[in-house]
């Protein structure tokens, strides 16, 4: 007699195991979001400091910060 795999491999997992994986995934996501927020805050502060000699709007500072954030993310492969 051949053993068959369940149609949905995840269906055979215990609810406790699924809960633990869900919690781990949420913690991982939370850490990633916090890290990204810290990086953006750093980029915003750097942009604001670099542009203090010029009379620029906050919108301009945000645009510069976003550009720095995207560039840093790409340069250091932080997009994942």
Buried (B, 14 or more C-beta within 10 A) or exposed (E): EEEEEEEEEEEEEEEEEEEEEEEEEEEEEEEEEEEEEEBBEBBBEBBBEEBEEEEBEEEEBBEBBBEBBEEBBEEEEEEE
